[in-house]
Amino acid sequence: MTFGSQNRVKIIMTPKKHNLGFIGIGLMGKPMTLRLLNAGFSVNVWNRSPEKLAQVTVAGAKPCSSIAGLVEKSTVILLCLTDTLAVESVIHGGILENGSANQLLIDLSSIHPENTRHLASLLHEKCGMGWVDAPVSGGVSGAEQGNLAIMAGGSLENINIARIVLAPLYKQLTHMGEVGSGQVTKICNQMIVSCNVMVIAEMIALAQKAGVDAEKIPEALAGGFADSKPLQIVGPEMATATFQPVKWRVKTLLKDLNMAVDLSVKQGNAIPMSGLAAQLMQLHANHGYLDHDPATLIKLFAKNDA
């Protein structure tokens, strides 16, 4: 479905003249909100667990008691939620009923492209609100430093607004096409990341078993063809069994791999590598690591490590 010029936002937005509403103050949402506040934006916040609002309200965010209240006070609403179900729940839990055509929704969550298109169409039909899907890559450190990569789908007009609003958060924002294309691109991103992390885990376990100082491998491979951000981040953590603090979660990668498998079935594409990674990720999750850091994947391959 083409959203094109349907998602017309009637107001002119500048960094100093509009209020943001941020829903989802979690691992990623908290540093994002703090950066938006530091950039001078006014930010209304709501979270399913109100206790998580403490740090951002101290920094100047304005807590709202309901989603409806947040929508009424905001011109641009940002979502950073765990999965498709969570996004659907807030859309139907206050945004759909209270939104208007002079507002824009930017979804920073990673959810299914099909659901994204359906929700965007529903929101436009019911209240005229525009939609940009803008999933991010870069993890908590990227959110804290403001150097995330954002892959965005939506009309050009709405993307231009997103560039202004999200400027404190990203190093690059790429317009990938119509609504839903940002989510497809994020799935592609996660296919690479997940397979990379999985092979790093089996590689570190093999190196340790073979008597190599695995802590030195990220340094030894830096700048070569095998180098990657995941290697430099999770490689040392795996080698030293450092699994705290949790910076991202196994369930996040598993969710995105499952979406990749579903998308591949719908498109008629074979993705054997990502399919196997999804199975191994599920096996690890079944061992009790669903909410743990992906660095714990080393335990799949280093069986002698408790």
N, C-alpha and C positions, 0 to 999 in steps of 0.2 A: 504494500500500500504506500502511495506517495503522499507525504504530508506537506511538502513544498511550502507554498504561500498560505496554506490554511492556518499555519501557526503564527499568525501575525501578532506581535506584541505591541500594544497601542502606545505604551509610554516610552519615553526616552530615558535610558538608564545611564547614569554616570557613577563612578566609584563612590562619590560622596552623597548621592541623592536618593539612594534606595535602601530599603531594609531587607536583610536576608533572614530566611528562616532555615535553621539546620536541624534535621531529624536524624538521630543516630550518633550518639556521642560515645563511640567505642574506641578500639585500638587505632583506627584511622580517623574517625570523626573528631576525636578530641584534638589532635595536633592540627587538623585542618581548620577547626573552629578558632583555635588560638592564633593561627596565622592570619585568618580573615579579620579577627579583632585587631591584631597588631598593625594590619594594613589600613585601619580606619573605618572598616565597615561596621554597621550596626547589625548585630546578630541575635535574633530570637532563637531559642533552643527548646526542644522537647525530646525526651528519651523515655522509652518504656520503663527503664529503671531510673527513677529520678535521682538516686544517690550519685549517679555518674555525672551529674551536671555540676557538682561542686567546684571542680577546678576551672571550668570555663565560666561559671558565673562570677567567681572571684576575679577573673580577668576582664569582666565587663559584659558577658553575654546575658541576655534577658530571658529568664526561664518562663515557660508557658505551661499552664496547667492542663492544656489539651491541644490536640492537633488543630482543631477548629480555631482556637485562639491564636495559635501561631500563624495559620493561614491568613487570618484577618489582619494581622499586623505586618505581613511580609509581602514584598513584591516579587522576589525570587525565592523559591523554596528548593533547598538542596537535601537530597536523601543520601545517606551512607549506611546501608543496612546489610544484613547478613546474607539474605537470599531472596528468591522470587516471592515466596510466601510473605516475608516481612514487608516487602515493597507493596504487594497487593493489600495487605492489612492496613497500611497507613493511607493508601489511596482511598480505600473504601471506609476508612475510619475517621474521616474529617476533611480530606483534601477535595474529594469529588463533590461533596455537598457545599463546600464553602469557597471553592476556587472561582476565579473570574478571568475574563479574556485579557485583562491587563496584567496578568501574572505569567511567570514562566517556571516550570519545574525542571530542575537539573538532577538527574539520577546518577550519582557517583558509584552506586552499587554495581556488583557483577551479577546480572540475572539473565534469564533465557531471552534471546532476541525475539522469539515468538510472543512471549508474554509482554515484552516491552512494547511491541507494535500494537498489541491489543489494548494495553493500558493507555498508551498515548492517544489512540483513536477514541477510546471511551472518554478520556479526560477532555479532549477537544470537543466531542459531540455534546457532552453534558454541561460543560461550563466555559468552553472556549480557551482553556489554558494550553499553552504550548509545552513541548517536551523536548529535552535534549538528553540522550543517554550518553554519559561521559565517564565510563569506568576508567580506573586508574591503575598504573603499574609503578612500582617503586617501593612499596612497603611502608612501614611506619617511619623509617629513616627518611624516605623520600617525602613523606607528608610533613615531617618535622622541619626538613631543610627547604621545602618548597621547590623540589626538583622532580616532581612526578612527571610521568609520561601519561597524557590523557588522550584517549581515542574516542572521538565524539561523532554521534549521529544526530541529524536534525536539519531544519531549514537553515540556510545561510544567515538569515537575519537573527535567528535564535542562537546560532553558533557564535556570532559576533558578540552577542550579549554575554554568552558563557565565557568567552575569552577575557572580557573585562572582569567579570565576577570572580573567576577562578585564577586570575593572574597571580595572586600570592602563592598558589599551590603548585604550579607546574613549570617545568623546563621547556616542554613542548606540548602543544595541543594540536592534534591533527584531525581535520574534518574528513571523516571516512565516507560520508554519503548520507542517505536518508535515515530516519529514525530506525534504530535496530542495528545499524551497521557498526556502531561503536561496540555494542555487545558481542557481535560476531568477531570483531578484531580482538577483543579481550580474551575470548575463548582461544583464539589462535596464539595469543601471548602466553596463556596458561598451559597450553599444550607443550610449548617449548620449555617453560619454566619447570613444569612438573616432571617431564622426562629428564631434564637436566639434573634436577635435585635427586631423582631416583638413581641415576647412573653415578652421581657423585657419591651417594651413600654406598653403593656396591664397590666403587673404586677405592674409597677410603678403607673399607673393611678388608679388601684384598691387599692393599698396601701394608696395612698393619699386620696382617697374617704373614706376609712375606718378609717382615722385619724392617720395613722402611719407616722412617720417622714421618708419619702422615701429616703432622702439623706443618711440615715444610712444603708440602705439595702445592698449596695455593701460591706460595711465594715462588716456587720453582717454575710454575706454569704461567705466571703473570706475564701478560703481553703476548703470549703465544696463541695458537689457534684454539687451544683447549680452555683458554681463560674465559671467565664469565663473572658477572656479579654474583649469581648464586654460589659459584665456587669460592669466591672471596668471602662471602658471608657465612654460608653453612659449612664449608669445608673445615675451617678451624674449629667450629662448634662441634661437628661430628667427631673430629680427631681427638678432641679433649673431653668429649661427653658433656659439653656445656649446653644445657637445654633450657636454662632460665636466664633472663626473663623471656617469656613467650612473646615474640614479635609478630608472628602470624601463626596460623593454625592448620593442622592437617585437614580439618574439615573444609577449609576454604579451597584448598587444591582439589580435594575429592569432589566437592560440589561442581567446580569448573570442569574437571575431567568428565564427570557424568554428563554435563551439558554438551561437551564436545562429542561424546559418544552419541547422544541423542540427535545432535545437529547432523552428524555424519550419516546416521541412519536415514534422516529425512532428506538429505541431499544425495544419498546414494554413493557416498564416498567411503573408502576403506581407510581407517586410521589404526592400524595394528599396534604401532608403538604406544600411542596414547591410550588405546584400549587396554593394553597390558599394564601400563602405568596405573590406570584406574583400578584394575583388579588388585595390584600390589598395594595401592594406597588404601583400598577397602580392607584388605587383610590387616594392614597396620592399624587402621581405625578399629577393627574388630578386637584387636589386642588391648584396647583401652586407651589409645592415643589420639582419639578424635579431636580433643581440645588442646593437644600438645603442639609444640613447635615442630615443623617438618625436619629439623635437625635430628629428631629422634628416629627418623627413617633408618639411620645407621643400625638400629637394633634389629631390623629385618635381616641384615646380612652378617652382623657380628653377633652370632648366637651366644657366644661366651660372655658377652657384656650384659650385665643385668640392667 
